[in-house]
């Protein structure tokens, strides 16, 4: 499937990515998955989904980047964590 080239969609996904601490491609996938779950396929619906997700994250006071960093730090310090096979 070809990527959506709408500027507003890219901006919203970029904001989601920065709030979540993930790449823009990962944020786009999250929006695409949520839109598909709701049965919405067009760009206007995906923009609405992205805006809703952004407002949810901004209303939530959880530090998603801090949580991800803490989880990654914990995994690296775990004695049973395998770096190589």
N, CA, C and O atoms as a MOPAC input file, in Angstrom:
PM7 MOZYME 1SCF
protein

 N      0.84700 1    -1.16900 1     0.00000 1
 C      0.00000 1     0.00000 1     0.00000 1
 C      0.89400 1     1.23400 1     0.00000 1
 O      1.85300 1     1.32200 1     0.76700 1
 N      0.57400 1     2.15800 1    -0.84800 1
 C      1.35900 1     3.38700 1    -0.94600 1
 C      1.11900 1     4.26300 1     0.27100 1
 O      0.01900 1     4.28500 1     0.82300 1
 N      2.14100 1     4.97700 1     0.68200 1
 C      2.02900 1     5.85000 1     1.84100 1
 C      1.19100 1     7.07800 1     1.54100 1
 O      1.10000 1     7.52000 1     0.39600 1
 N      0.59400 1     7.61200 1     2.55800 1
 C     -0.21300 1     8.81400 1     2.41900 1
 C      0.73600 1    10.00700 1     2.43100 1
 O      1.58800 1    10.12200 1     3.31100 1
 N      0.58400 1    10.88900 1     1.45600 1
 C      1.50600 1    12.00800 1     1.33100 1
 C      0.89500 1    13.32200 1     1.80300 1
 O      1.42900 1    14.38800 1     1.49900 1
 N     -0.19800 1    13.27100 1     2.53000 1
 C     -0.83200 1    14.48600 1     3.02400 1
 C      0.04900 1    15.13100 1     4.09500 1
 O      0.49000 1    14.46700 1     5.03300 1
 N      0.29300 1    16.40700 1     3.94400 1
 C      1.18100 1    17.14200 1     4.86000 1
 C      0.63700 1    17.16200 1     6.28300 1
 O      1.38900 1    16.94600 1     7.23300 1
 N     -0.64800 1    17.41700 1     6.44100 1
 C     -1.24600 1    17.46900 1     7.77600 1
 C     -1.17000 1    16.11300 1     8.48000 1
 O     -0.94800 1    16.04000 1     9.68900 1
 N     -1.35900 1    15.03700 1     7.70100 1
 C     -1.26400 1    13.69800 1     8.26000 1
 C      0.16300 1    13.42400 1     8.75000 1
 O      0.36100 1    12.84300 1     9.81600 1
 N      1.14000 1    13.84600 1     7.96500 1
 C      2.53800 1    13.66000 1     8.36100 1
 C      2.86900 1    14.45600 1     9.61400 1
 O      3.60100 1    13.97700 1    10.48100 1
 N      2.33900 1    15.66100 1     9.71400 1
 C      2.58700 1    16.49300 1    10.89500 1
 C      1.97900 1    15.86100 1    12.13700 1
 O      2.62400 1    15.79800 1    13.18400 1
 N      0.73000 1    15.38800 1    12.02300 1
 C      0.08300 1    14.75400 1    13.17400 1
 C      0.81500 1    13.48500 1    13.60500 1
 O      0.99000 1    13.23400 1    14.79700 1
 N      1.24100 1    12.68900 1    12.62300 1
 C      1.98000 1    11.46600 1    12.96100 1
 C      3.33100 1    11.80200 1    13.57700 1
 O      3.80700 1    11.07800 1    14.45100 1
 N      3.95200 1    12.88200 1    13.13700 1
 C      5.20700 1    13.32100 1    13.74000 1
 C      5.02500 1    13.74000 1    15.18500 1
 O      5.87000 1    13.44300 1    16.02900 1
 N      3.93600 1    14.42400 1    15.47900 1
 C      3.65300 1    14.82400 1    16.86300 1
 C      3.37500 1    13.60300 1    17.73300 1
 O      3.83400 1    13.51900 1    18.87200 1
 N      2.61300 1    12.65600 1    17.17900 1
 C      2.37700 1    11.41100 1    17.91600 1
 C      3.69000 1    10.68600 1    18.19700 1
 O      3.91300 1    10.18400 1    19.29800 1
 N      4.54600 1    10.63900 1    17.19600 1
 C      5.82900 1     9.95700 1    17.34500 1
 C      6.66700 1    10.59500 1    18.43900 1
 O      7.29600 1     9.89200 1    19.22900 1
 N      6.68100 1    11.91800 1    18.49300 1
 C      7.49400 1    12.57600 1    19.51700 1
 C      6.91000 1    12.37400 1    20.91400 1
 O      7.66100 1    12.24600 1    21.88100 1
 N      5.58800 1    12.34300 1    21.03100 1
 C      4.98300 1    12.09600 1    22.34400 1
 C      5.20100 1    10.66400 1    22.81800 1
 O      5.40300 1    10.41800 1    24.00700 1
 N      5.15800 1     9.72300 1    21.87900 1
 C      5.33100 1     8.31700 1    22.23000 1
 C      6.79000 1     7.89000 1    22.29800 1
 O      7.11200 1     6.86300 1    22.89500 1
 N      7.67300 1     8.67800 1    21.68500 1
 C      9.08400 1     8.31100 1    21.67300 1
 C      9.37200 1     7.19700 1    20.69000 1
 O     10.26100 1     6.37600 1    20.91900 1
 N      8.62200 1     7.16200 1    19.59000 1
 C      8.82500 1     6.14900 1    18.55700 1
 C      9.08600 1     6.85100 1    17.23000 1
 O      9.03600 1     8.07900 1    17.15500 1
 N      9.36200 1     6.08200 1    16.19100 1
 C      9.58700 1     6.66400 1    14.87400 1
 C      8.26900 1     7.11800 1    14.26100 1
 O      7.18900 1     6.72500 1    14.70200 1
 N      8.38300 1     7.94800 1    13.24100 1
 C      7.17300 1     8.41800 1    12.57500 1
 C      6.47000 1     7.26400 1    11.86300 1
 O      5.24200 1     7.23600 1    11.79100 1
 N      7.22500 1     6.33600 1    11.34800 1
 C      6.62600 1     5.17500 1    10.68200 1
 C      5.82600 1     4.33700 1    11.68100 1
 O      4.75100 1     3.83800 1    11.34800 1
 N      6.34000 1     4.18300 1    12.89300 1
 C      5.61500 1     3.43400 1    13.91800 1
 C      4.33800 1     4.15900 1    14.31700 1
 O      3.30800 1     3.52300 1    14.54100 1
 N      4.39700 1     5.47800 1    14.40800 1
 C      3.20900 1     6.25700 1    14.74000 1
 C      2.17200 1     6.14300 1    13.63100 1
 O      0.97700 1     6.03200 1    13.90700 1
 N      2.61900 1     6.17000 1    12.38100 1
 C      1.69500 1     5.99600 1    11.25700 1
 C      1.01900 1     4.63100 1    11.31300 1
 O     -0.18200 1     4.51600 1    11.06400 1
 N      1.79500 1     3.59500 1    11.64000 1
 C      1.21200 1     2.25800 1    11.74000 1
 C      0.15500 1     2.20600 1    12.83500 1
 O     -0.89100 1     1.57900 1    12.66400 1
 N      0.42700 1     2.87000 1    13.96600 1
 C     -0.55700 1     2.89400 1    15.04900 1
 C     -1.85200 1     3.55700 1    14.59700 1
 O     -2.94200 1     3.07400 1    14.90400 1
 N     -1.73200 1     4.66000 1    13.87200 1
 C     -2.92200 1     5.35000 1    13.36000 1
 C     -3.63100 1     4.47100 1    12.33600 1
 O     -4.85600 1     4.35900 1    12.36100 1
 N     -2.87300 1     3.84700 1    11.44000 1
 C     -3.47000 1     2.98700 1    10.42000 1
 C     -4.20800 1     1.81300 1    11.04600 1
 O     -5.29700 1     1.44700 1    10.60400 1
 N     -3.61700 1     1.23300 1    12.06500 1
 C     -4.25200 1     0.09100 1    12.72700 1
 C     -5.54100 1     0.51400 1    13.41300 1
 O     -6.56000 1    -0.16700 1    13.29800 1
 N     -5.50100 1     1.63100 1    14.12400 1
 C     -6.71400 1     2.09000 1    14.81300 1
 C     -7.80300 1     2.46400 1    13.80200 1
 O     -8.97900 1     2.17600 1    14.02300 1
 N     -7.41700 1     3.10000 1    12.70100 1
 C     -8.40000 1     3.45500 1    11.67300 1
 C     -8.99500 1     2.20100 1    11.04200 1
 O    -10.19800 1     2.15100 1    10.78500 1
 N     -8.16900 1     1.19300 1    10.79100 1
 C     -8.66100 1    -0.06000 1    10.21700 1
 C     -9.60000 1    -0.76900 1    11.17900 1
 O    -10.59300 1    -1.35600 1    10.74800 1
 N     -9.30500 1    -0.72600 1    12.48000 1
 C    -10.18400 1    -1.33600 1    13.47200 1
 C    -11.55500 1    -0.66300 1    13.49000 1
 O    -12.57000 1    -1.30400 1    13.76300 1
 N    -11.56800 1     0.63500 1    13.19700 1
 C    -12.81800 1     1.38100 1    13.17000 1
 C    -13.49100 1     1.31800 1    11.80000 1
 O    -14.57800 1     1.86600 1    11.61600 1
 N    -12.84900 1     0.65400 1    10.84000 1
 C    -13.41300 1     0.51100 1     9.50200 1
 C    -13.30300 1     1.76300 1     8.66000 1
 O    -14.08800 1     1.94900 1     7.73000 1
 N    -12.35200 1     2.61900 1     8.96100 1
 C    -12.18400 1     3.87600 1     8.23700 1
 C    -10.95400 1     3.77300 1     7.35000 1
 O     -9.87100 1     3.41500 1     7.81200 1
 N    -11.12900 1     4.08900 1     6.07800 1
 C    -10.04700 1     3.91500 1     5.11800 1
 C     -9.58200 1     5.21200 1     4.46200 1
 O     -8.44300 1     5.27700 1     4.00000 1
 N    -10.41200 1     6.23800 1     4.40500 1
 C    -10.04000 1     7.44900 1     3.66800 1
 C     -9.15100 1     8.36400 1     4.50800 1
 O     -9.04200 1     8.19800 1     5.72300 1
 N     -8.52500 1     9.32000 1     3.84900 1
 C     -7.54800 1    10.19400 1     4.50400 1
 C     -8.19900 1    11.08600 1     5.55000 1
 O     -7.60100 1    11.35400 1     6.59200 1
 N     -9.41500 1    11.54800 1     5.28400 1
 C    -10.09500 1    12.41900 1     6.25300 1
 C    -10.35600 1    11.66900 1     7.55300 1
 O    -10.20000 1    12.22700 1     8.63900 1
 N    -10.74700 1    10.42200 1     7.44300 1
 C    -10.99600 1     9.61600 1     8.64000 1
 C     -9.69500 1     9.34100 1     9.38800 1
 O     -9.67400 1     9.34900 1    10.61900 1
 N     -8.61700 1     9.09900 1     8.65600 1
 C     -7.33400 1     8.85200 1     9.30800 1
 C     -6.81200 1    10.10900 1    10.00000 1
 O     -6.19100 1    10.02900 1    11.06000 1
 N     -7.06500 1    11.26200 1     9.39800 1
 C     -6.70700 1    12.52500 1    10.05100 1
 C     -7.47000 1    12.67200 1    11.36100 1
 O     -6.90300 1    13.08200 1    12.37400 1
 N     -8.75200 1    12.33700 1    11.33800 1
 C     -9.56900 1    12.42900 1    12.55800 1
 C     -9.06800 1    11.46100 1    13.62100 1
 O     -9.02600 1    11.80400 1    14.80300 1
 N     -8.69100 1    10.25800 1    13.21000 1
 C     -8.15600 1     9.26800 1    14.15500 1
 C     -6.84100 1     9.76000 1    14.74700 1
 O     -6.61800 1     9.64100 1    15.95200 1
 N     -5.97500 1    10.30700 1    13.91100 1
 C     -4.68500 1    10.81100 1    14.39000 1
 C     -4.88700 1    11.97300 1    15.36300 1
 O     -4.19600 1    12.05600 1    16.37900 1
 N     -5.82700 1    12.86700 1    15.06100 1
 C     -6.10900 1    13.98500 1    15.96200 1
 C     -6.66800 1    13.48400 1    17.29400 1
 O     -6.31900 1    14.00400 1    18.35400 1
 N     -7.53800 1    12.47200 1    17.23700 1
 C     -8.09700 1    11.90700 1    18.46800 1
 C     -7.01000 1    11.25600 1    19.31500 1
 O     -6.98600 1    11.42000 1    20.53400 1
 N     -6.11500 1    10.52000 1    18.67100 1
 C     -5.02200 1     9.88100 1    19.40200 1
 C     -4.10100 1    10.92300 1    20.02000 1
 O     -3.63400 1    10.75400 1    21.14700 1
 N     -3.84000 1    11.99400 1    19.29000 1
 C     -2.98800 1    13.06000 1    19.79000 1
 C     -3.62300 1    13.74400 1    20.99500 1
 O     -2.94300 1    14.02300 1    21.98200 1
 N     -4.90900 1    14.01300 1    20.91800 1
 C     -5.57900 1    14.65800 1    22.05200 1
 C     -5.64900 1    13.73300 1    23.26400 1
 O     -5.56900 1    14.19800 1    24.40100 1
 N     -5.80000 1    12.41700 1    23.03300 1
 C     -5.78000 1    11.44400 1    24.13200 1
 C     -4.43300 1    11.46700 1    24.84700 1
 O     -4.37000 1    11.46800 1    26.07600 1
 N     -3.36400 1    11.48700 1    24.06700 1
 C     -2.02800 1    11.48600 1    24.66000 1
 C     -1.72600 1    12.78200 1    25.39800 1
 O     -1.08400 1    12.76400 1    26.44800 1
 N     -2.18200 1    13.89900 1    24.85600 1
 C     -1.93800 1    15.17100 1    25.50900 1
 C     -2.75300 1    15.31000 1    26.78400 1
 O     -2.31200 1    15.95800 1    27.73400 1
 N     -3.94100 1    14.70600 1    26.81700 1
 C     -4.77700 1    14.76300 1    28.02100 1
 C     -4.23100 1    13.84100 1    29.11100 1
 O     -4.39900 1    14.10600 1    30.30200 1
 N     -3.58400 1    12.77200 1    28.69800 1
 C     -3.01400 1    11.81200 1    29.63700 1
 C     -1.70800 1    12.38100 1    30.17700 1
 O     -0.90400 1    12.92500 1    29.41900 1
 N     -1.50100 1    12.25900 1    31.45400 1
 C     -0.29800 1    12.82200 1    32.06500 1
 C      0.84100 1    11.80900 1    32.17100 1
 O      1.84400 1    12.06600 1    32.83700 1
 N      0.68800 1    10.67400 1    31.52200 1
 C      1.71000 1     9.64800 1    31.55900 1
 C      2.89000 1    10.05400 1    30.68800 1
 O      2.70600 1    10.53800 1    29.57200 1
 N      4.09000 1     9.85700 1    31.19500 1
 C      5.30400 1    10.14600 1    30.44500 1
 C      5.68600 1     8.89300 1    29.65600 1
 O      6.38800 1     8.01700 1    30.16000 1
 N      5.21300 1     8.82400 1    28.41000 1
 C      5.43300 1     7.63100 1    27.60000 1
 C      6.90400 1     7.44000 1    27.25500 1
 O      7.39400 1     6.31100 1    27.24000 1
 N      7.61300 1     8.52900 1    26.97800 1
 C      9.03700 1     8.41200 1    26.66500 1
 C      9.80900 1     7.90500 1    27.87800 1
 O     10.70900 1     7.07700 1    27.73700 1
 N      9.47000 1     8.39100 1    29.05900 1
 C     10.13500 1     7.94300 1    30.27600 1
 C      9.86500 1     6.47800 1    30.56300 1
 O     10.75200 1     5.74500 1    31.00200 1
 N      8.62000 1     6.05400 1    30.31000 1
 C      8.27700 1     4.64700 1    30.52200 1
 C      9.06300 1     3.74600 1    29.58000 1
 O      9.57700 1     2.70800 1    29.99700 1
 N      9.15900 1     4.13700 1    28.31100 1
 C      9.90400 1     3.34400 1    27.34100 1
 C     11.38400 1     3.28000 1    27.71800 1
 O     11.99600 1     2.21500 1    27.64400 1
 N     11.95500 1     4.40500 1    28.11900 1
 C     13.36300 1     4.43000 1    28.51800 1
 C     13.59900 1     3.54700 1    29.74000 1
 O     14.59500 1     2.82600 1    29.80800 1
 N     12.67900 1     3.60500 1    30.70500 1
 C     12.81100 1     2.77600 1    31.90500 1
 C     12.71900 1     1.29000 1    31.55900 1
 O     13.46700 1     0.47700 1    32.10200 1
 N     11.80200 1     0.93500 1    30.65500 1
 C     11.66500 1    -0.46200 1    30.25200 1
 C     12.90700 1    -0.94400 1    29.52100 1
 O     13.37700 1    -2.05800 1    29.75500 1
 N     13.43800 1    -0.11100 1    28.63900 1
 C     14.64100 1    -0.50900 1    27.91200 1
 C     15.84100 1    -0.61500 1    28.85100 1
 O     16.68300 1    -1.49700 1    28.68400 1
 N     15.92200 1     0.27300 1    29.83000 1
 C     16.99700 1     0.19800 1    30.81300 1
 C     16.89700 1    -1.04500 1    31.66300 1
 O     17.91400 1    -1.65200 1    31.99600 1
 N     15.69300 1    -1.43100 1    32.01700 1
 C     15.47400 1    -2.63300 1    32.81800 1
 C     15.86200 1    -3.87400 1    32.03900 1
 O     16.49100 1    -4.78300 1    32.58100 1
 N     15.49300 1    -3.91400 1    30.77800 1
 C     15.81700 1    -5.07500 1    29.94600 1
 C     17.33200 1    -5.21600 1    29.80800 1
 O     17.85000 1    -6.33200 1    29.84600 1
 N     18.03900 1    -4.12000 1    29.65000 1
 C     19.48700 1    -4.18200 1    29.50700 1
 C     20.19100 1    -4.62700 1    30.76800 1
 O     21.28800 1    -5.17900 1    30.69200 1
 N     19.59400 1    -4.40300 1    31.92800 1
 C     20.20700 1    -4.76700 1    33.20000 1
 C     19.76400 1    -6.13100 1    33.72000 1
 O     20.27300 1    -6.59700 1    34.74000 1
 N     18.84000 1    -6.76400 1    33.04400 1
 C     18.33500 1    -8.06800 1    33.46600 1
 C     19.39600 1    -9.12900 1    33.21200 1
 O     19.93600 1    -9.21300 1    32.10900 1
 N     19.69800 1    -9.93900 1    34.22400 1
 C     20.75300 1   -10.94000 1    34.06900 1
 C     20.36100 1   -12.04600 1    33.09200 1
 O     21.23000 1   -12.75500 1    32.58400 1
 N     19.08100 1   -12.20000 1    32.82800 1
 C     18.62500 1   -13.24700 1    31.89800 1
 C     18.38900 1   -12.71800 1    30.48800 1
 O     17.93800 1   -13.46400 1    29.61900 1
 N     18.68400 1   -11.45600 1    30.24900 1
 C     18.50900 1   -10.86100 1    28.92800 1
 C     19.60900 1   -11.34500 1    28.00300 1
 O     20.79400 1   -11.21400 1    28.31200 1
 N     19.21200 1   -11.90700 1    26.86400 1
 C     20.18300 1   -12.43000 1    25.90400 1
 C     20.47400 1   -11.38200 1    24.84600 1
 O     19.56200 1   -10.93600 1    24.15100 1
 N     21.71500 1   -10.98700 1    24.71500 1
 C     22.11400 1   -10.04900 1    23.69100 1
 C     22.32500 1   -10.79200 1    22.36500 1
 O     21.98800 1   -10.27500 1    21.30000 1
 N     22.87800 1   -11.99400 1    22.43800 1
 C     23.15100 1   -12.78700 1    21.24800 1
 C     22.67900 1   -14.20700 1    21.48300 1
 O     22.56000 1   -14.65800 1    22.62200 1
 N     22.40900 1   -14.91000 1    20.38300 1
 C     22.04400 1   -16.32700 1    20.48200 1
 C     23.26300 1   -17.18100 1    20.61500 1
 O     23.15300 1   -18.40300 1    20.71100 1

